[in-house]
Amino acid sequence: MKINEGTLDRILRLVAGVAIITWGFLAQNWLGAIGIIPLVTGLIGWCPLYSVLHLNTCPAKKS
């Protein structure tokens, strides 16, 4: 797995994931479990959909 998410993308995913999980908990709705997806992808920095679509928001590393 090659990292394909930039810092801002990861932060937004983490915030969105926590918000969705919190909403699901407060609304007592199982759909809050969907928040696990952005939470995990934000934590690991790799999105499988980005890989399929050949997208990359991670800045190029300078050598």
N, CA, C and O atoms as a GROMACS GRO file, in nm:
protein
  252
    1MET      N    1   0.084  -0.119   0.000
    1MET     CA    2   0.000   0.000   0.000
    1MET      C    3   0.088   0.124   0.000
    1MET      O    4   0.172   0.143   0.088
    2LYS      N    5   0.068   0.207  -0.097
    2LYS     CA    6   0.140   0.332  -0.105
    2LYS      C    7   0.047   0.443  -0.056
    2LYS      O    8  -0.069   0.448  -0.094
    3ILE      N    9   0.098   0.530   0.028
    3ILE     CA   10   0.016   0.639   0.082
    3ILE      C   11  -0.032   0.726  -0.034
    3ILE      O   12   0.047   0.768  -0.118
    4ASN      N   13  -0.163   0.752  -0.040
    4ASN     CA   14  -0.218   0.832  -0.148
    4ASN      C   15  -0.308   0.944  -0.097
    4ASN      O   16  -0.389   0.999  -0.172
    5GLU      N   17  -0.294   0.978   0.031
    5GLU     CA   18  -0.373   1.087   0.089
    5GLU      C   19  -0.280   1.190   0.151
    5GLU      O   20  -0.187   1.156   0.224
    6GLY      N   21  -0.306   1.316   0.120
    6GLY     CA   22  -0.230   1.424   0.179
    6GLY      C   23  -0.278   1.455   0.321
    6GLY      O   24  -0.376   1.397   0.369
    7THR      N   25  -0.208   1.546   0.387
    7THR     CA   26  -0.238   1.579   0.526
    7THR      C   27  -0.380   1.633   0.543
    7THR      O   28  -0.454   1.588   0.631
    8LEU      N   29  -0.419   1.730   0.460
    8LEU     CA   30  -0.554   1.787   0.472
    8LEU      C   31  -0.661   1.681   0.447
    8LEU      O   32  -0.761   1.676   0.518
    9ASP      N   33  -0.639   1.598   0.348
    9ASP     CA   34  -0.733   1.490   0.316
    9ASP      C   35  -0.748   1.397   0.436
    9ASP      O   36  -0.860   1.357   0.470
   10ARG      N   37  -0.638   1.362   0.500
   10ARG     CA   38  -0.643   1.272   0.615
   10ARG      C   39  -0.716   1.335   0.733
   10ARG      O   40  -0.795   1.269   0.800
   11ILE      N   41  -0.688   1.463   0.758
   11ILE     CA   42  -0.755   1.533   0.868
   11ILE      C   43  -0.906   1.539   0.844
   11ILE      O   44  -0.984   1.512   0.935
   12LEU      N   45  -0.945   1.574   0.723
   12LEU     CA   46  -1.088   1.581   0.691
   12LEU      C   47  -1.156   1.445   0.706
   12LEU      O   48  -1.270   1.438   0.752
   13ARG      N   49  -1.088   1.340   0.666
   13ARG     CA   50  -1.145   1.205   0.680
   13ARG      C   51  -1.160   1.166   0.827
   13ARG      O   52  -1.261   1.106   0.865
   14LEU      N   53  -1.060   1.200   0.907
   14LEU     CA   54  -1.068   1.169   1.050
   14LEU      C   55  -1.185   1.243   1.116
   14LEU      O   56  -1.261   1.184   1.192
   15VAL      N   57  -1.198   1.372   1.084
   15VAL     CA   58  -1.307   1.451   1.141
   15VAL      C   59  -1.442   1.397   1.094
   15VAL      O   60  -1.534   1.382   1.174
   16ALA      N   61  -1.453   1.368   0.965
   16ALA     CA   62  -1.578   1.315   0.910
   16ALA      C   63  -1.612   1.179   0.973
   16ALA      O   64  -1.727   1.154   1.008
   17GLY      N   65  -1.513   1.094   0.987
   17GLY     CA   66  -1.535   0.962   1.046
   17GLY      C   67  -1.586   0.972   1.188
   17GLY      O   68  -1.683   0.904   1.225
   18VAL      N   69  -1.521   1.055   1.268
   18VAL     CA   70  -1.564   1.072   1.408
   18VAL      C   71  -1.705   1.133   1.412
   18VAL      O   72  -1.788   1.092   1.494
   19ALA      N   73  -1.732   1.230   1.325
   19ALA     CA   74  -1.864   1.293   1.324
   19ALA      C   75  -1.974   1.193   1.287
   19ALA      O   76  -2.080   1.192   1.349
   20ILE      N   77  -1.948   1.110   1.187
   20ILE     CA   78  -2.049   1.012   1.145
   20ILE      C   79  -2.072   0.907   1.254
   20ILE      O   80  -2.185   0.869   1.281
   21ILE      N   81  -1.963   0.862   1.316
   21ILE     CA   82  -1.977   0.764   1.424
   21ILE      C   83  -2.052   0.825   1.542
   21ILE      O   84  -2.138   0.760   1.601
   22THR      N   85  -2.021   0.949   1.576
   22THR     CA   86  -2.091   1.017   1.685
   22THR      C   87  -2.239   1.034   1.654
   22THR      O   88  -2.324   1.010   1.739
   23TRP      N   89  -2.270   1.075   1.530
   23TRP     CA   90  -2.410   1.088   1.490
   23TRP      C   91  -2.482   0.954   1.504
   23TRP      O   92  -2.594   0.948   1.557
   24GLY      N   93  -2.419   0.847   1.456
   24GLY     CA   94  -2.481   0.716   1.466
   24GLY      C   95  -2.506   0.674   1.610
   24GLY      O   96  -2.609   0.614   1.642
   25PHE      N   97  -2.410   0.706   1.696
   25PHE     CA   98  -2.426   0.673   1.838
   25PHE      C   99  -2.540   0.753   1.900
   25PHE      O  100  -2.624   0.697   1.970
   26LEU      N  101  -2.542   0.884   1.875
   26LEU     CA  102  -2.645   0.970   1.933
   26LEU      C  103  -2.784   0.941   1.877
   26LEU      O  104  -2.883   0.948   1.949
   27ALA      N  105  -2.791   0.909   1.748
   27ALA     CA  106  -2.919   0.880   1.684
   27ALA      C  107  -2.960   0.733   1.704
   27ALA      O  108  -3.068   0.692   1.663
   28GLN      N  109  -2.872   0.657   1.766
   28GLN     CA  110  -2.894   0.513   1.785
   28GLN      C  111  -2.927   0.447   1.652
   28GLN      O  112  -3.026   0.375   1.638
   29ASN      N  113  -2.840   0.475   1.554
   29ASN     CA  114  -2.860   0.426   1.419
   29ASN      C  115  -2.734   0.349   1.377
   29ASN      O  116  -2.623   0.398   1.396
   30TRP      N  117  -2.751   0.232   1.321
   30TRP     CA  118  -2.637   0.150   1.280
   30TRP      C  119  -2.560   0.212   1.164
   30TRP      O  120  -2.445   0.174   1.140
   31LEU      N  121  -2.620   0.306   1.092
   31LEU     CA  122  -2.550   0.370   0.979
   31LEU      C  123  -2.426   0.447   1.024
   31LEU      O  124  -2.340   0.481   0.943
   32GLY      N  125  -2.418   0.476   1.153
   32GLY     CA  126  -2.299   0.541   1.205
   32GLY      C  127  -2.175   0.456   1.188
   32GLY      O  128  -2.063   0.507   1.192
   33ALA      N  129  -2.193   0.327   1.170
   33ALA     CA  130  -2.079   0.236   1.148
   33ALA      C  131  -2.007   0.268   1.017
   33ALA      O  132  -1.890   0.233   1.001
   34ILE      N  133  -2.075   0.334   0.925
   34ILE     CA  134  -2.012   0.374   0.799
   34ILE      C  135  -1.895   0.470   0.826
   34ILE      O  136  -1.803   0.479   0.745
   35GLY      N  137  -1.900   0.540   0.938
   35GLY     CA  138  -1.792   0.633   0.974
   35GLY      C  139  -1.659   0.564   0.996
   35GLY      O  140  -1.555   0.630   1.000
   36ILE      N  141  -1.661   0.433   1.011
   36ILE     CA  142  -1.536   0.358   1.028
   36ILE      C  143  -1.450   0.370   0.902
   36ILE      O  144  -1.327   0.372   0.910
   37ILE      N  145  -1.513   0.376   0.787
   37ILE     CA  146  -1.438   0.379   0.660
   37ILE      C  147  -1.351   0.504   0.650
   37ILE      O  148  -1.230   0.491   0.633
   38PRO      N  149  -1.407   0.626   0.660
   38PRO     CA  150  -1.319   0.742   0.652
   38PRO      C  151  -1.221   0.750   0.769
   38PRO      O  152  -1.110   0.800   0.754
   39LEU      N  153  -1.262   0.701   0.885
   39LEU     CA  154  -1.173   0.702   1.001
   39LEU      C  155  -1.049   0.616   0.976
   39LEU      O  156  -0.937   0.660   1.000
   40VAL      N  157  -1.069   0.496   0.928
   40VAL     CA  158  -0.956   0.405   0.903
   40VAL      C  159  -0.870   0.455   0.787
   40VAL      O  160  -0.747   0.453   0.796
   41THR      N  161  -0.932   0.499   0.678
   41THR     CA  162  -0.852   0.547   0.565
   41THR      C  163  -0.772   0.672   0.604
   41THR      O  164  -0.661   0.692   0.557
   42GLY      N  165  -0.830   0.755   0.690
   42GLY     CA  166  -0.756   0.872   0.739
   42GLY      C  167  -0.640   0.833   0.828
   42GLY      O  168  -0.535   0.898   0.826
   43LEU      N  169  -0.656   0.729   0.906
   43LEU     CA  170  -0.549   0.684   0.996
   43LEU      C  171  -0.433   0.619   0.920
   43LEU      O  172  -0.317   0.642   0.952
   44ILE      N  173  -0.465   0.538   0.820
   44ILE     CA  174  -0.359   0.467   0.748
   44ILE      C  175  -0.305   0.546   0.628
   44ILE      O  176  -0.197   0.515   0.578
   45GLY      N  177  -0.378   0.648   0.582
   45GLY     CA  178  -0.330   0.731   0.472
   45GLY      C  179  -0.345   0.670   0.334
   45GLY      O  180  -0.286   0.720   0.238
   46TRP      N  181  -0.420   0.564   0.323
   46TRP     CA  182  -0.440   0.497   0.195
   46TRP      C  183  -0.588   0.474   0.171
   46TRP      O  184  -0.658   0.421   0.257
   47CYS      N  185  -0.634   0.513   0.053
   47CYS     CA  186  -0.775   0.495   0.017
   47CYS      C  187  -0.782   0.400  -0.103
   47CYS      O  188  -0.723   0.427  -0.207
   48PRO      N  189  -0.854   0.287  -0.089
   48PRO     CA  190  -0.863   0.193  -0.201
   48PRO      C  191  -0.931   0.253  -0.324
   48PRO      O  192  -0.894   0.220  -0.437
   49LEU      N  193  -1.028   0.340  -0.304
   49LEU     CA  194  -1.095   0.403  -0.418
   49LEU      C  195  -0.998   0.494  -0.493
   49LEU      O  196  -1.000   0.498  -0.616
   50TYR      N  197  -0.915   0.568  -0.419
   50TYR     CA  198  -0.814   0.651  -0.483
   50TYR      C  199  -0.720   0.566  -0.568
   50TYR      O  200  -0.680   0.607  -0.676
   51SER      N  201  -0.685   0.447  -0.519
   51SER     CA  202  -0.596   0.359  -0.595
   51SER      C  203  -0.661   0.314  -0.726
   51SER      O  204  -0.596   0.313  -0.830
   52VAL      N  205  -0.787   0.278  -0.720
   52VAL     CA  206  -0.859   0.234  -0.840
   52VAL      C  207  -0.870   0.348  -0.942
   52VAL      O  208  -0.856   0.327  -1.062
   53LEU      N  209  -0.894   0.469  -0.892
   53LEU     CA  210  -0.910   0.586  -0.980
   53LEU      C  211  -0.777   0.656  -1.012
   53LEU      O  212  -0.776   0.757  -1.082
   54HIS      N  213  -0.667   0.604  -0.960
   54HIS     CA  214  -0.534   0.661  -0.979
   54HIS      C  215  -0.526   0.806  -0.932
   54HIS      O  216  -0.469   0.891  -1.000
   55LEU      N  217  -0.586   0.833  -0.816
   55LEU     CA  218  -0.581   0.966  -0.755
   55LEU      C  219  -0.477   0.966  -0.644
   55LEU      O  220  -0.452   0.863  -0.581
   56ASN      N  221  -0.418   1.082  -0.620
   56ASN     CA  222  -0.319   1.094  -0.515
   56ASN      C  223  -0.318   1.239  -0.467
   56ASN      O  224  -0.287   1.330  -0.544
   57THR      N  225  -0.352   1.263  -0.341
   57THR     CA  226  -0.349   1.397  -0.285
   57THR      C  227  -0.226   1.418  -0.198
   57THR      O  228  -0.211   1.524  -0.136
   58CYS      N  229  -0.139   1.319  -0.193
   58CYS     CA  230  -0.017   1.328  -0.114
   58CYS      C  231   0.087   1.404  -0.195
   58CYS      O  232   0.113   1.371  -0.311
   59PRO      N  233   0.148   1.507  -0.135
   59PRO     CA  234   0.249   1.582  -0.210
   59PRO      C  235   0.371   1.494  -0.241
   59PRO      O  236   0.404   1.402  -0.167
   60ALA      N  237   0.435   1.526  -0.352
   60ALA     CA  238   0.554   1.450  -0.392
   60ALA      C  239   0.666   1.470  -0.291
   60ALA      O  240   0.688   1.582  -0.243
   61LYS      N  241   0.735   1.362  -0.260
   61LYS     CA  242   0.846   1.371  -0.165
   61LYS      C  243   0.968   1.430  -0.235
   61LYS      O  244   1.003   1.390  -0.346
   62LYS      N  245   1.031   1.525  -0.167
   62LYS     CA  246   1.151   1.586  -0.223
   62LYS      C  247   1.272   1.503  -0.184
   62LYS      O  248   1.286   1.461  -0.069
   63SER      N  249   1.360   1.481  -0.280
   63SER     CA  250   1.478   1.399  -0.249
   63SER      C  251   1.602   1.482  -0.228
   63SER      O  252   1.710   1.428  -0.202
   0.00000   0.00000   0.00000
